[in-house]
Amino acid sequence: MKKLIILAILIMTVISCSYLDGSEAQRRGRRCRYNYKGEVQHCGYIN
């Protein structure tokens, strides 16, 4: 029972962190750099 509660808390934490990260990306926007082949090299937030 204890392991189930800990697992539920960890899942809720991961979901909330990924949601907050997604909302920050929408609010600030993202800029990505590409190499000469068109592959993504780096993405970062715009200040």
Backbone as JSON Lines, residues from 0, in Angstrom:
{"i":0,"aa":"M","n":[0.83,-1.19,0.0],"ca":[0.0,0.0,0.0],"c":[0.87,1.26,0.0]}
{"i":1,"aa":"K","n":[1.94,1.21,0.79],"ca":[2.82,2.36,0.88],"c":[3.49,2.65,-0.47]}
{"i":2,"aa":"K","n":[3.9,1.59,-1.16],"ca":[4.55,1.75,-2.46],"c":[3.58,2.35,-3.48]}
{"i":3,"aa":"L","n":[2.32,1.99,-3.39],"ca":[1.31,2.51,-4.31],"c":[1.12,4.01,-4.11]}
{"i":4,"aa":"I","n":[1.11,4.44,-2.87],"ca":[0.96,5.87,-2.57],"c":[2.18,6.65,-3.08]}
{"i":5,"aa":"I","n":[3.36,6.11,-2.85],"ca":[4.58,6.78,-3.32],"c":[4.59,6.86,-4.84]}
{"i":6,"aa":"L","n":[4.18,5.78,-5.5],"ca":[4.12,5.78,-6.96],"c":[3.14,6.83,-7.47]}
{"i":7,"aa":"A","n":[1.98,6.95,-6.83],"ca":[0.99,7.95,-7.24],"c":[1.54,9.37,-7.07]}
{"i":8,"aa":"I","n":[2.24,9.61,-5.98],"ca":[2.83,10.94,-5.75],"c":[3.88,11.26,-6.8]}
{"i":9,"aa":"L","n":[4.72,10.29,-7.14],"ca":[5.74,10.51,-8.17],"c":[5.12,10.79,-9.53]}
{"i":10,"aa":"I","n":[4.08,10.06,-9.88],"ca":[3.41,10.29,-11.17],"c":[2.79,11.68,-11.22]}
{"i":11,"aa":"M","n":[2.14,12.09,-10.13],"ca":[1.53,13.43,-10.1],"c":[2.59,14.52,-10.19]}
{"i":12,"aa":"T","n":[3.74,14.31,-9.57],"ca":[4.83,15.29,-9.63],"c":[5.37,15.42,-11.05]}
{"i":13,"aa":"V","n":[5.58,14.31,-11.72],"ca":[6.09,14.34,-13.1],"c":[5.1,15.02,-14.02]}
{"i":14,"aa":"I","n":[3.82,14.71,-13.86],"ca":[2.79,15.32,-14.71],"c":[2.74,16.83,-14.49]}
{"i":15,"aa":"S","n":[2.78,17.27,-13.24],"ca":[2.7,18.71,-12.97],"c":[3.95,19.43,-13.47]}
{"i":16,"aa":"C","n":[5.11,18.81,-13.35],"ca":[6.34,19.46,-13.84],"c":[6.33,19.56,-15.36]}
{"i":17,"aa":"S","n":[5.87,18.53,-16.04],"ca":[5.83,18.6,-17.5],"c":[4.78,19.61,-17.96]}
{"i":18,"aa":"Y","n":[3.68,19.74,-17.22],"ca":[2.65,20.73,-17.56],"c":[3.21,22.14,-17.38]}
{"i":19,"aa":"L","n":[3.92,22.38,-16.29],"ca":[4.49,23.71,-16.06],"c":[5.54,24.04,-17.11]}
{"i":20,"aa":"D","n":[6.34,23.06,-17.5],"ca":[7.35,23.29,-18.53],"c":[6.68,23.64,-19.85]}
{"i":21,"aa":"G","n":[5.59,22.96,-20.18],"ca":[4.86,23.25,-21.41],"c":[4.23,24.63,-21.4]}
{"i":22,"aa":"S","n":[3.69,25.04,-20.25],"ca":[3.08,26.36,-20.18],"c":[4.15,27.46,-20.27]}
{"i":23,"aa":"E","n":[5.33,27.19,-19.74],"ca":[6.42,28.16,-19.86],"c":[6.87,28.29,-21.31]}
{"i":24,"aa":"A","n":[6.9,27.19,-22.02],"ca":[7.29,27.23,-23.44],"c":[6.28,28.03,-24.24]}
{"i":25,"aa":"Q","n":[5.0,27.9,-23.93],"ca":[3.98,28.67,-24.65],"c":[4.08,30.15,-24.31]}
{"i":26,"aa":"R","n":[4.37,30.47,-23.05],"ca":[4.42,31.86,-22.62],"c":[5.66,32.58,-23.17]}
{"i":27,"aa":"R","n":[6.81,31.93,-23.14],"ca":[8.06,32.58,-23.53],"c":[8.44,32.34,-24.98]}
{"i":28,"aa":"G","n":[7.94,31.28,-25.57],"ca":[8.33,30.95,-26.94],"c":[9.66,30.23,-26.97]}
{"i":29,"aa":"R","n":[9.93,29.57,-28.07],"ca":[11.18,28.82,-28.21],"c":[11.87,29.19,-29.51]}
{"i":30,"aa":"R","n":[13.19,29.13,-29.47],"ca":[14.0,29.36,-30.66],"c":[14.9,28.14,-30.84]}
{"i":31,"aa":"C","n":[14.92,27.59,-32.04],"ca":[15.74,26.41,-32.31],"c":[16.8,26.73,-33.35]}
{"i":32,"aa":"R","n":[17.96,26.12,-33.2],"ca":[19.05,26.26,-34.18],"c":[19.17,24.96,-34.95]}
{"i":33,"aa":"Y","n":[19.42,25.08,-36.24],"ca":[19.51,23.92,-37.11],"c":[20.88,23.9,-37.78]}
{"i":34,"aa":"N","n":[21.38,22.7,-38.08],"ca":[22.64,22.59,-38.81],"c":[22.36,22.63,-40.31]}
{"i":35,"aa":"Y","n":[23.4,22.46,-41.11],"ca":[23.25,22.58,-42.57],"c":[22.38,21.48,-43.17]}
{"i":36,"aa":"K","n":[22.19,20.38,-42.45],"ca":[21.32,19.3,-42.94],"c":[19.85,19.52,-42.58]}
{"i":37,"aa":"G","n":[19.58,20.53,-41.78],"ca":[18.21,20.78,-41.34],"c":[17.85,20.06,-40.05]}
{"i":38,"aa":"E","n":[18.85,19.48,-39.39],"ca":[18.6,18.78,-38.13],"c":[18.67,19.76,-36.97]}
{"i":39,"aa":"V","n":[17.84,19.55,-35.97],"ca":[17.82,20.42,-34.81],"c":[19.08,20.18,-33.99]}
{"i":40,"aa":"Q","n":[19.79,21.27,-33.65],"ca":[20.97,21.15,-32.8],"c":[20.68,21.61,-31.38]}
{"i":41,"aa":"H","n":[19.89,22.66,-31.23],"ca":[19.64,23.21,-29.9],"c":[18.34,24.0,-29.92]}
{"i":42,"aa":"C","n":[17.54,23.85,-28.88],"ca":[16.34,24.67,-28.71],"c":[16.4,25.32,-27.34]}
{"i":43,"aa":"G","n":[16.04,26.59,-27.27],"ca":[16.04,27.3,-26.0],"c":[14.91,28.29,-25.94]}
{"i":44,"aa":"Y","n":[14.63,28.76,-24.73],"ca":[13.55,29.73,-24.53],"c":[13.99,31.13,-24.94]}
{"i":45,"aa":"I","n":[13.07,31.89,-25.49],"ca":[13.32,33.29,-25.83],"c":[13.0,34.11,-24.59]}
{"i":46,"aa":"N","n":[13.92,34.99,-24.18],"ca":[13.69,35.82,-22.98],"c":[12.71,36.91,-23.24]}
